[in-house]
Amino acid sequence: MNTDIENLFKDRVLGHPAGLFVLFFTEMWERFSFYGMRVLLVLFLTAPIIGDNPGWEWPREHALALIGTYASLLYLTPILGGYVADKLIGYKKAIIIGCAVMTLGHACMALETGWSFYVGLALLIIGTGFFKPNITSVISEMYRGKESKKDGAYTIFYMGVNAGAFFGMMLCGYLAENYGWSWGFGLAGIFMFFGMLQFWLAGDLFGKIGDMPLKASEINDDVDEVEVEEKLNPFITIDYILIILSSIGGLLYLFYDPLSKIQNVNFLDFIVIENFKLFGFVIGDITASTANIIVALFLFLILIISRTLRYTRLVRNRIFAVFIFGILTVIFFATFEQNLGTMTIFARDYTDRTLTGSASLIFKIVDALLTTVPMMIITWVLYLLFKKTYSRIPLSNIFLGMAFLGIWGLLIFRLYEKFAQEGNEVEASWFAILNSFFIITLAPLFSRWWESKYNPSAAHKYGIGLILQGLGFAVLVFGTLSIPQGAATAAVSMIYLILAYLLITMGELCVSPVGLSYLSKLVPPRMIGFMFGIWYLAIAIGQKLAGQLGGMIDQITAEYSLSSFFLIFTVLCIVLGLISIVLNRPLKRMMHGIR
């Protein structure tokens, strides 16, 4: 067994190595900056040009098209970032590079000009590519040989993700909506910088873990893992051709969608097949843009299937199981990501956010508890980490402590201003923090569930998660039944939105963190970084679909109703959830004992 792994497990915090919580806080600051900025995007882009806090006044469809492409690219660049880390620089250096590039990206966005906005988005996409797959890969190396604790570790790590998202959306959203967009974008960059310093100065704690990926000779796992390593599968010429062609087609699709809507650049808007028929039914004309994405997906499927067939039977079956989970992940994220798109629009334009009298006071008290209780919990975890690691990584802990002092100062300032007001209008960005708050409070319960004898199988977890998410959208269907067809604004009770976030979050806890855990168990160690990148490709497709589906909100509301729009997501999630449950037995056979 690797001695660096054993050394990490000597100093434990909450039953896990202290190094997990260094990664926990690094991810927390990265998610603070990412979600703090992203929740502002749809509000900034669609806000009126004239007003107290002017935005760019884009149509909703245009804004969601750009956000869908941006979010999709955030999950595509990790494929390259994971490969570069696997082969060249190691995971720790890749994480530091990613943090530095993202800090520059947030700084550009704070300038709020046209060129700096797009440069900032590009830098955030590149930086995320280096950061995202490699911090999870470090966890995978840390728990090599301790597979039974991985589900719990990833769930705790996921709580750090959502702690950062919670405070990022709350504070960046508050400053942006009350003092100007630049304040929100700039604050995101400041805490990204703190995250970089904290991780960089804690590097010695991990020893050689994360310097370069573990080789097969360094791993002492069970017989199945040895079989996993016995047959190499190098890329051949046809693989590279398929990768290049499918990548070109995918990138054309990603850039063409927003360009055709925002800039009216229609270089793929011509017919390649007239009156296309399928099984005797006339589908209609096939444009170049449609043909492009169909061919790109077809080539990518050939690549995945042909490469998988070259492995041994055990590895082949496990990778096919990952492929099925990947399809379910695409649908999950296509629906889940409505929470930062159409659900944020719903909060701003269709929700009654004005509170007065006793309702206002009750909300202020609840908001204060929502703000301070999670921060107290995270600060307690920080204290436990300090006790275990202060003598080993003092500078890292100092900068981490400085960042926490900054957060506490901003939280107290926000609460002071809230209580000084007579009435209260809840910011539209406030509702987005509910997802992270419910994650923080419910993640320990789900972690205990996964480690108990009642731990559901992977297929059941996906099925339960998708059904819960469908029920969350069903709440919005019920809450919007009274909104007339074509309405651009309304005043629905915020209770519906709060309950929807609760159910959707419970669904997320069943799917998102455990998906990473199963991937790390099913994939051979030497290709873990690259396969994390492929997993993020599935999420990327889901992110783009989320933008496209969300962009239909105005069209569906005008032709049918807003409740019909949310009904689509209700039916889709529940049907896919039931299918996942039905597939439980064949998937368990394909996983060959992995739980």
C-alpha positions as CSV (number, residue, x, y, z in Angstrom):
1,M,0.0,0.0,0.0
2,N,1.2,3.5,-0.8
3,T,2.8,5.0,2.4
4,D,1.5,8.5,1.5
5,I,-2.0,7.2,1.6
6,E,-1.4,5.5,5.0
7,N,0.1,8.8,6.3
8,L,-2.9,10.7,5.2
9,F,-5.2,8.4,7.1
10,K,-3.3,8.9,10.4
11,D,-4.7,12.4,10.9
12,R,-8.4,12.1,10.7
13,V,-11.2,14.6,10.7
14,L,-14.8,13.2,11.1
15,G,-13.5,9.7,10.3
16,H,-11.7,10.8,7.1
17,P,-8.1,12.0,6.4
18,A,-7.4,15.7,7.0
19,G,-6.4,16.0,3.3
20,L,-10.0,15.4,2.3
21,F,-11.0,18.6,4.1
22,V,-8.1,20.5,2.4
23,L,-9.7,19.5,-0.9
24,F,-13.1,20.2,0.7
25,F,-12.2,23.9,1.3
26,T,-10.4,24.3,-2.0
27,E,-13.5,23.1,-3.8
28,M,-15.6,25.2,-1.6
29,W,-13.9,28.4,-2.7
30,E,-13.9,27.4,-6.3
31,R,-17.6,26.7,-6.2
32,F,-18.1,30.0,-4.3
33,S,-16.7,31.8,-7.3
34,F,-18.3,29.6,-9.9
35,Y,-21.9,29.7,-8.6
36,G,-21.6,33.2,-7.3
37,M,-20.9,34.3,-10.8
38,R,-23.1,31.9,-12.6
39,V,-26.3,32.7,-10.7
40,L,-25.8,36.3,-11.9
41,L,-25.4,35.5,-15.6
42,V,-29.1,35.0,-16.5
43,L,-30.1,38.0,-14.3
44,F,-27.4,40.3,-15.7
45,L,-28.0,39.3,-19.4
46,T,-31.8,39.7,-19.2
47,A,-32.0,42.8,-16.9
48,P,-33.3,46.0,-18.6
49,I,-30.7,48.3,-20.0
50,I,-32.3,51.3,-18.3
51,G,-32.8,51.1,-14.5
52,D,-31.1,51.3,-11.2
53,N,-29.0,48.2,-12.0
54,P,-28.8,48.0,-15.8
55,G,-28.0,44.8,-17.6
56,W,-27.8,43.9,-21.3
57,E,-31.6,43.2,-21.8
58,W,-31.2,40.0,-23.9
59,P,-34.2,37.9,-24.7
60,R,-34.4,34.8,-22.4
61,E,-33.8,32.4,-25.3
62,H,-30.6,34.2,-26.2
63,A,-29.3,34.3,-22.6
64,L,-30.0,30.7,-22.0
65,A,-28.4,29.7,-25.3
66,L,-25.2,31.4,-24.3
67,I,-25.3,30.0,-20.7
68,G,-26.0,26.5,-22.1
69,T,-22.9,26.6,-24.3
70,Y,-20.8,28.1,-21.6
71,A,-21.9,25.5,-19.0
72,S,-21.4,22.7,-21.6
73,L,-17.8,23.9,-22.4
74,L,-17.1,23.9,-18.6
75,Y,-17.6,20.2,-18.7
76,L,-15.8,19.5,-22.0
77,T,-12.4,21.1,-21.2
78,P,-11.9,18.7,-18.2
79,I,-11.4,16.0,-20.9
80,L,-8.2,17.7,-22.0
81,G,-7.4,18.8,-18.4
82,G,-7.7,15.3,-17.1
83,Y,-5.5,14.0,-20.0
84,V,-2.8,16.6,-19.5
85,A,-2.7,15.9,-15.7
86,D,-2.6,12.1,-16.3
87,K,0.3,12.3,-18.8
88,L,2.3,15.4,-18.1
89,I,1.9,17.5,-15.0
90,G,0.0,15.6,-12.3
91,Y,-3.1,16.5,-10.5
92,K,-1.8,19.0,-8.0
93,K,-0.1,21.3,-10.5
94,A,-3.2,21.2,-12.7
95,I,-5.4,22.3,-9.8
96,I,-3.2,25.3,-9.1
97,I,-3.0,26.3,-12.8
98,G,-6.8,26.1,-13.0
99,C,-7.3,28.3,-9.9
100,A,-5.0,30.9,-11.2
101,V,-6.6,31.1,-14.7
102,M,-10.1,31.2,-13.1
103,T,-9.1,34.1,-10.9
104,L,-8.1,36.1,-14.0
105,G,-11.4,35.2,-15.6
106,H,-13.4,36.6,-12.7
107,A,-11.3,39.8,-12.7
108,C,-12.2,40.3,-16.5
109,M,-15.9,39.8,-15.9
110,A,-15.8,42.5,-13.1
111,L,-14.9,45.0,-15.8
112,E,-18.4,44.5,-17.3
113,T,-17.5,45.4,-20.9
114,G,-18.3,43.4,-24.0
115,W,-14.7,42.1,-24.7
116,S,-13.9,41.5,-21.1
117,F,-17.1,39.5,-20.5
118,Y,-16.3,37.0,-23.3
119,V,-12.6,36.8,-22.4
120,G,-13.6,36.2,-18.8
121,L,-16.0,33.4,-19.8
122,A,-13.2,31.8,-21.9
123,L,-10.7,31.9,-19.0
124,L,-13.2,30.4,-16.7
125,I,-13.8,27.6,-19.2
126,I,-10.0,26.9,-19.5
127,G,-9.4,27.1,-15.8
128,T,-12.2,24.8,-15.0
129,G,-10.7,22.2,-17.4
130,F,-7.6,22.1,-15.4
131,F,-9.3,22.1,-12.0
132,K,-12.5,20.1,-12.2
133,P,-11.4,16.5,-13.1
134,N,-8.2,16.6,-11.2
135,I,-9.4,17.5,-7.7
136,T,-11.7,14.5,-7.8
137,S,-8.8,12.4,-9.1
138,V,-6.8,13.2,-6.1
139,I,-9.6,11.9,-3.9
140,S,-9.6,8.7,-6.0
141,E,-5.9,8.2,-5.3
142,M,-6.3,9.0,-1.6
143,Y,-8.9,6.2,-1.2
144,R,-7.1,3.6,-3.3
145,G,-7.6,0.3,-1.3
146,K,-10.2,1.9,0.9
147,E,-13.1,1.6,-1.5
148,S,-15.8,1.1,1.1
149,K,-15.3,4.7,2.4
150,K,-15.5,6.3,-1.1
151,D,-19.2,6.9,-1.1
152,G,-19.0,8.7,2.2
153,A,-15.9,10.7,1.1
154,Y,-17.5,11.9,-2.1
155,T,-20.7,12.9,-0.3
156,I,-18.7,14.9,2.3
157,F,-16.8,16.5,-0.6
158,Y,-20.0,17.3,-2.3
159,M,-21.1,19.1,0.9
160,G,-18.1,21.3,0.4
161,V,-19.1,22.0,-3.2
162,N,-22.5,23.1,-2.0
163,A,-21.2,25.1,0.9
164,G,-19.3,27.2,-1.5
165,A,-22.2,27.5,-3.9
166,F,-24.5,28.5,-1.0
167,F,-22.3,31.4,0.2
168,G,-21.3,32.4,-3.3
169,M,-24.8,32.8,-4.6
170,M,-25.9,34.5,-1.4
171,L,-23.2,37.1,-1.2
172,C,-22.4,37.6,-4.8
173,G,-26.1,37.8,-5.6
174,Y,-26.7,40.2,-2.7
175,L,-23.9,42.6,-3.8
176,A,-24.8,42.4,-7.5
177,E,-28.5,43.0,-7.1
178,N,-28.1,45.8,-4.6
179,Y,-24.8,47.5,-5.4
180,G,-24.1,46.5,-9.1
181,W,-23.1,43.5,-11.1
182,S,-19.3,44.3,-11.0
183,W,-19.4,43.8,-7.2
184,G,-20.8,40.3,-7.5
185,F,-18.4,39.3,-10.3
186,G,-15.4,40.8,-8.5
187,L,-16.2,39.1,-5.1
188,A,-16.2,35.7,-6.9
189,G,-12.6,36.3,-8.1
190,I,-11.3,37.3,-4.6
191,F,-12.3,34.1,-3.0
192,M,-11.1,32.0,-6.0
193,F,-7.7,33.6,-5.2
194,F,-7.9,32.5,-1.6
195,G,-8.8,29.0,-2.7
196,M,-5.6,28.8,-4.9
197,L,-3.4,30.0,-2.0
198,Q,-4.9,27.6,0.5
199,F,-4.4,24.5,-1.7
200,W,-0.9,25.5,-3.0
201,L,0.4,26.0,0.5
202,A,-1.0,22.7,1.7
203,G,0.7,20.6,-1.0
204,D,3.2,18.9,1.4
205,L,0.3,17.3,3.3
206,F,-0.4,15.0,0.4
207,G,3.2,13.7,-0.1
208,K,3.5,12.3,-3.7
209,I,-0.3,11.8,-4.0
210,G,-1.4,14.0,-7.0
211,D,2.1,14.6,-8.3
212,M,1.6,12.1,-11.0
213,P,-1.1,9.4,-11.3
214,L,-0.4,6.0,-9.6
215,K,1.1,3.3,-11.8
216,A,-0.1,-0.3,-11.8
217,S,3.0,-1.4,-9.9
218,E,2.2,1.0,-7.0
219,I,-1.3,-0.3,-6.6
220,N,-2.2,-3.3,-4.4
221,D,-5.9,-4.0,-4.9
222,D,-8.0,-7.0,-5.3
223,V,-7.9,-9.6,-8.1
224,D,-10.5,-7.8,-10.2
225,E,-8.3,-4.7,-10.3
226,V,-5.3,-6.8,-11.5
227,E,-7.5,-8.2,-14.3
228,V,-8.4,-4.6,-15.1
229,E,-4.8,-3.8,-15.7
230,E,-3.8,-6.8,-17.7
231,K,-4.8,-5.6,-21.2
232,L,-3.7,-2.2,-22.4
233,N,-5.9,-0.5,-25.0
234,P,-3.8,2.2,-26.7
235,F,-5.4,4.6,-29.1
236,I,-5.2,3.7,-32.8
237,T,-5.5,5.8,-35.9
238,I,-9.2,5.4,-36.3
239,D,-9.8,6.4,-32.7
240,Y,-8.0,9.7,-33.2
241,I,-10.0,10.3,-36.5
242,L,-13.3,9.7,-34.7
243,I,-12.2,11.9,-31.8
244,I,-11.3,14.8,-34.1
245,L,-14.4,14.5,-36.3
246,S,-16.9,14.2,-33.4
247,S,-15.2,17.0,-31.5
248,I,-15.4,19.3,-34.5
249,G,-19.1,18.5,-35.0
250,G,-19.8,19.0,-31.3
251,L,-18.0,22.4,-31.1
252,L,-19.7,23.6,-34.3
253,Y,-23.0,22.8,-32.6
254,L,-22.1,24.5,-29.3
255,F,-20.9,27.7,-30.9
256,Y,-23.5,27.8,-33.7
257,D,-26.5,27.8,-31.4
258,P,-25.8,31.0,-29.5
259,L,-24.2,32.7,-32.5
260,S,-27.2,32.1,-34.7
261,K,-29.5,33.6,-32.1
262,I,-27.5,36.4,-30.6
263,Q,-25.4,37.6,-33.6
264,N,-27.6,36.1,-36.4
265,V,-24.7,34.2,-37.8
266,N,-26.4,31.3,-39.7
267,F,-23.6,29.5,-41.6
268,L,-25.3,26.1,-41.0
269,D,-28.8,27.2,-41.9
270,F,-29.2,25.4,-45.2
271,I,-31.0,22.2,-46.2
272,V,-29.0,19.1,-46.8
273,I,-31.9,16.6,-47.1
274,E,-35.4,17.6,-48.3
275,N,-38.5,15.8,-46.9
276,F,-36.5,13.2,-44.9
277,K,-38.4,10.0,-44.2
278,L,-37.9,7.6,-41.3
279,F,-39.8,4.2,-41.4
280,G,-42.1,5.7,-44.0
281,F,-42.9,8.8,-42.0
282,V,-42.0,12.3,-43.3
283,I,-39.8,14.0,-40.7
284,G,-39.2,17.1,-42.7
285,D,-36.2,19.0,-44.0
286,I,-32.8,18.2,-42.4
287,T,-30.7,21.4,-42.1
288,A,-26.9,21.3,-41.9
289,S,-27.0,22.2,-38.2
290,T,-29.2,19.2,-37.5
291,A,-27.2,16.8,-39.7
292,N,-24.0,18.0,-38.0
293,I,-25.0,17.1,-34.5
294,I,-26.5,13.8,-35.6
295,V,-23.3,12.7,-37.4
296,A,-21.1,14.0,-34.4
297,L,-23.1,11.9,-31.9
298,F,-23.1,8.8,-34.2
299,L,-19.3,9.0,-34.6
300,F,-18.8,9.5,-30.9
301,L,-20.9,6.4,-30.1
302,I,-18.8,4.4,-32.6
303,L,-15.7,5.5,-30.8
304,I,-16.9,4.6,-27.3
305,I,-18.3,1.2,-28.4
306,S,-15.3,0.2,-30.5
307,R,-12.8,1.1,-27.8
308,T,-14.8,-0.7,-25.1
309,L,-15.1,-3.9,-27.1
310,R,-11.3,-4.2,-27.1
311,Y,-11.1,-4.6,-23.3
312,T,-11.4,-7.8,-21.3
313,R,-14.9,-9.0,-20.6
314,L,-14.9,-7.7,-17.0
315,V,-13.6,-4.2,-17.9
316,R,-15.9,-4.1,-21.0
317,N,-19.0,-4.8,-18.9
318,R,-18.1,-2.3,-16.3
319,I,-17.5,0.4,-18.9
320,F,-20.9,-0.3,-20.5
321,A,-22.5,0.1,-17.1
322,V,-20.7,3.5,-16.9
323,F,-22.1,4.3,-20.3
324,I,-25.7,3.5,-19.2
325,F,-25.3,5.7,-16.1
326,G,-23.9,8.4,-18.4
327,I,-27.1,8.4,-20.4
328,L,-29.2,8.8,-17.2
329,T,-26.8,11.6,-16.1
330,V,-27.4,13.5,-19.4
331,I,-31.2,13.5,-18.7
332,F,-30.7,14.3,-15.0
333,F,-28.6,17.4,-15.7
334,A,-30.7,18.5,-18.6
335,T,-33.6,18.8,-16.1
336,F,-31.6,19.7,-12.9
337,E,-29.8,22.7,-14.4
338,Q,-33.1,24.5,-14.8
339,N,-32.5,25.6,-11.2
340,L,-30.0,28.2,-12.4
341,G,-31.8,29.1,-15.6
342,T,-35.6,29.0,-15.9
343,M,-36.1,28.6,-12.1
344,T,-34.1,31.8,-11.5
345,I,-36.3,33.5,-14.1
346,F,-39.3,32.1,-12.4
347,A,-38.1,33.5,-9.1
348,R,-37.7,37.0,-10.6
349,D,-40.7,37.2,-12.9
350,Y,-43.4,34.8,-11.5
351,T,-42.8,34.7,-7.8
352,D,-44.2,37.1,-5.1
353,R,-41.0,38.2,-3.4
354,T,-42.4,41.2,-1.5
355,L,-42.8,40.7,2.3
356,T,-44.2,43.2,4.8
357,G,-45.1,43.2,8.5
358,S,-44.8,40.0,10.5
359,A,-44.0,38.0,7.3
360,S,-41.0,40.2,6.7
361,L,-39.7,39.7,10.2
362,I,-40.2,36.0,10.1
363,F,-38.3,35.8,6.8
364,K,-35.4,37.9,8.2
365,I,-35.1,35.5,11.2
366,V,-35.2,32.4,9.0
367,D,-32.8,34.0,6.6
368,A,-30.4,34.8,9.5
369,L,-30.6,31.2,10.6
370,L,-30.0,30.0,7.0
371,T,-27.0,32.2,6.9
372,T,-25.3,31.7,10.2
373,V,-26.0,28.0,11.1
374,P,-24.3,26.5,8.0
375,M,-21.4,28.9,8.4
376,M,-21.0,27.8,12.0
377,I,-21.0,24.2,10.9
378,I,-18.3,24.8,8.3
379,T,-16.3,26.9,10.7
380,W,-16.4,24.0,13.2
381,V,-15.0,21.7,10.4
382,L,-12.3,24.4,9.8
383,Y,-11.4,24.3,13.5
384,L,-11.1,20.5,13.5
385,L,-8.8,20.8,10.4
386,F,-6.7,23.5,12.2
387,K,-6.2,21.2,15.2
388,K,-4.9,18.3,13.0
389,T,-2.8,20.3,10.5
390,Y,-1.7,23.6,11.9
391,S,1.9,22.6,12.6
392,R,2.2,20.9,9.2
393,I,0.6,23.5,6.9
394,P,0.5,26.7,8.9
395,L,0.5,29.2,6.0
396,S,-2.3,27.4,4.2
397,N,-4.4,27.5,7.4
398,I,-3.7,31.2,7.9
399,F,-5.0,32.1,4.4
400,L,-7.9,29.8,4.9
401,G,-8.7,31.6,8.2
402,M,-8.4,35.0,6.5
403,A,-10.9,33.9,3.9
404,F,-13.4,32.8,6.6
405,L,-13.0,36.1,8.4
406,G,-13.9,37.9,5.1
407,I,-17.0,35.7,4.7
408,W,-18.1,36.3,8.3
409,G,-17.7,40.1,7.8
410,L,-19.8,40.1,4.6
411,L,-22.5,37.9,6.2
412,I,-22.8,40.2,9.2
413,F,-22.9,43.3,6.9
414,R,-25.7,41.7,4.9
415,L,-27.7,40.8,7.9
416,Y,-27.3,44.3,9.4
417,E,-28.7,45.8,6.2
418,K,-31.6,43.4,6.0
419,F,-32.8,44.0,9.6
420,A,-32.4,47.8,9.1
421,Q,-35.0,47.7,6.3
422,E,-38.7,48.1,7.3
423,G,-40.0,45.8,4.6
424,N,-38.2,43.2,2.5
425,E,-38.0,42.2,-1.1
426,V,-36.3,38.9,-1.5
427,E,-33.6,38.9,-4.2
428,A,-34.3,36.5,-7.1
429,S,-30.8,35.0,-6.6
430,W,-31.7,34.1,-3.0
431,F,-33.8,31.2,-4.0
432,A,-30.9,29.5,-5.8
433,I,-29.1,29.1,-2.4
434,L,-31.9,26.7,-1.2
435,N,-30.3,23.9,-3.3
436,S,-27.0,24.3,-1.5
437,F,-28.6,24.8,1.9
438,F,-30.6,21.6,1.5
439,I,-27.4,19.8,0.4
440,I,-25.4,21.0,3.4
441,T,-28.2,19.9,5.8
442,L,-29.1,16.6,4.1
443,A,-25.7,15.4,2.9
444,P,-24.7,13.8,6.2
445,L,-27.9,11.9,6.4
446,F,-27.5,10.5,2.8
447,S,-23.8,9.7,3.6
448,R,-24.9,7.6,6.6
449,W,-27.6,6.0,4.4
450,W,-25.0,5.0,1.7
451,E,-22.7,3.5,4.4
452,S,-25.4,1.5,6.1
453,K,-26.7,-2.0,5.3
454,Y,-29.7,-0.4,3.5
455,N,-27.4,1.2,0.9
456,P,-29.4,1.0,-2.4
457,S,-27.8,-0.2,-5.6
458,A,-26.5,2.3,-8.2
459,A,-29.6,1.9,-10.5
460,H,-31.9,2.4,-7.5
461,K,-30.1,5.5,-6.5
462,Y,-30.5,7.0,-10.0
463,G,-34.1,5.9,-10.1
464,I,-35.0,7.4,-6.7
465,G,-33.1,10.6,-7.6
466,L,-34.9,11.1,-11.0
467,I,-38.3,10.4,-9.5
468,L,-37.7,12.9,-6.6
469,Q,-36.6,15.5,-9.2
470,G,-39.7,14.9,-11.2
471,L,-41.9,15.4,-8.1
472,G,-40.1,18.7,-7.6
473,F,-41.1,19.9,-11.0
474,A,-44.6,18.6,-10.3
475,V,-44.9,21.1,-7.4
476,L,-44.2,23.9,-9.9
477,V,-46.8,22.5,-12.3
478,F,-49.4,22.7,-9.5
479,G,-48.2,26.1,-8.4
480,T,-48.5,27.6,-11.8
481,L,-51.9,26.3,-12.9
482,S,-53.5,29.7,-12.2
483,I,-51.1,31.6,-14.4
484,P,-52.8,32.4,-17.7
485,Q,-51.5,31.4,-21.1
486,G,-48.7,33.8,-22.4
487,A,-48.3,35.6,-19.1
488,A,-44.8,37.3,-18.8
489,T,-45.2,38.0,-15.0
490,A,-47.1,36.6,-12.1
491,A,-47.1,36.5,-8.2
492,V,-47.0,32.9,-7.2
493,S,-46.4,32.1,-3.5
494,M,-42.7,31.4,-2.8
495,I,-43.7,28.2,-0.9
496,Y,-43.9,26.3,-4.2
497,L,-40.4,27.3,-5.3
498,I,-39.0,26.4,-1.9
499,L,-40.6,22.9,-1.9
500,A,-39.5,22.3,-5.4
501,Y,-35.9,23.1,-4.5
502,L,-36.1,20.6,-1.6
503,L,-37.3,17.7,-3.7
504,I,-34.9,18.5,-6.6
505,T,-32.0,18.6,-4.1
506,M,-32.9,15.3,-2.6
507,G,-32.8,13.9,-6.1
508,E,-29.5,15.5,-6.7
509,L,-28.0,13.8,-3.6
510,C,-29.0,10.4,-5.0
511,V,-27.4,11.0,-8.3
512,S,-24.6,13.5,-8.6
513,P,-22.0,12.6,-5.9
514,V,-22.5,8.9,-6.1
515,G,-22.0,9.0,-9.9
516,L,-18.4,10.1,-9.4
517,S,-17.9,7.4,-6.7
518,Y,-19.1,4.6,-9.0
519,L,-17.0,5.9,-11.9
520,S,-13.9,5.8,-9.7
521,K,-14.6,2.2,-8.7
522,L,-15.5,0.9,-12.2
523,V,-12.7,2.4,-14.3
524,P,-9.1,1.1,-14.5
525,P,-6.7,3.3,-12.4
526,R,-4.5,4.2,-15.3
527,M,-7.3,5.9,-17.1
528,I,-9.2,7.5,-14.2
529,G,-8.4,11.1,-15.1
530,F,-9.4,10.7,-18.7
531,M,-12.6,8.8,-17.8
532,F,-13.6,11.6,-15.3
533,G,-13.3,13.8,-18.4
534,I,-15.6,11.6,-20.4
535,W,-18.1,11.6,-17.5
536,Y,-18.1,15.4,-17.6
537,L,-18.8,15.1,-21.3
538,A,-22.1,13.4,-20.4
539,I,-22.8,16.3,-18.0
540,A,-21.8,18.8,-20.8
541,I,-24.4,17.4,-23.1
542,G,-27.0,17.7,-20.3
543,Q,-25.9,21.3,-19.7
544,K,-26.5,22.2,-23.3
545,L,-29.8,20.4,-23.4
546,A,-30.8,22.3,-20.3
547,G,-30.1,25.6,-22.0
548,Q,-32.0,24.6,-25.1
549,L,-35.0,23.2,-23.2
550,G,-35.0,26.2,-20.9
551,G,-34.9,28.5,-23.9
552,M,-38.3,27.2,-24.9
553,I,-40.0,28.7,-21.9
554,D,-41.4,31.7,-23.7
555,Q,-42.6,29.7,-26.7
556,I,-44.3,27.0,-24.6
557,T,-45.8,29.6,-22.2
558,A,-47.2,31.5,-25.1
559,E,-48.7,28.5,-26.9
560,Y,-49.8,26.5,-23.9
561,S,-49.0,27.6,-20.3
562,L,-46.1,27.8,-17.9
563,S,-47.4,24.7,-16.1
564,S,-47.1,22.8,-19.4
565,F,-43.4,23.8,-19.5
566,F,-42.7,22.3,-16.1
567,L,-44.9,19.3,-16.9
568,I,-42.4,18.2,-19.6
569,F,-39.6,17.9,-16.9
570,T,-42.0,16.1,-14.5
571,V,-42.9,13.4,-17.0
572,L,-39.3,13.0,-18.4
573,C,-37.7,12.6,-14.9
574,I,-40.3,10.1,-13.5
575,V,-40.3,7.9,-16.6
576,L,-36.5,7.7,-16.7
577,G,-36.4,7.0,-13.0
578,L,-38.7,4.0,-13.4
579,I,-36.6,2.7,-16.3
580,S,-33.4,3.0,-14.1
581,I,-35.1,0.9,-11.4
582,V,-36.2,-1.8,-13.9
583,L,-32.5,-2.0,-15.2
584,N,-31.2,-2.7,-11.7
585,R,-30.5,-6.5,-12.1
586,P,-28.7,-6.3,-15.5
587,L,-26.6,-3.4,-14.3
588,K,-25.6,-5.2,-11.2
589,R,-24.4,-8.2,-13.3
590,M,-22.4,-5.8,-15.6
591,M,-20.7,-4.2,-12.5
592,H,-19.3,-7.6,-11.4
593,G,-19.6,-7.1,-7.6
594,I,-18.8,-3.4,-7.5
595,R,-21.2,-1.6,-5.0
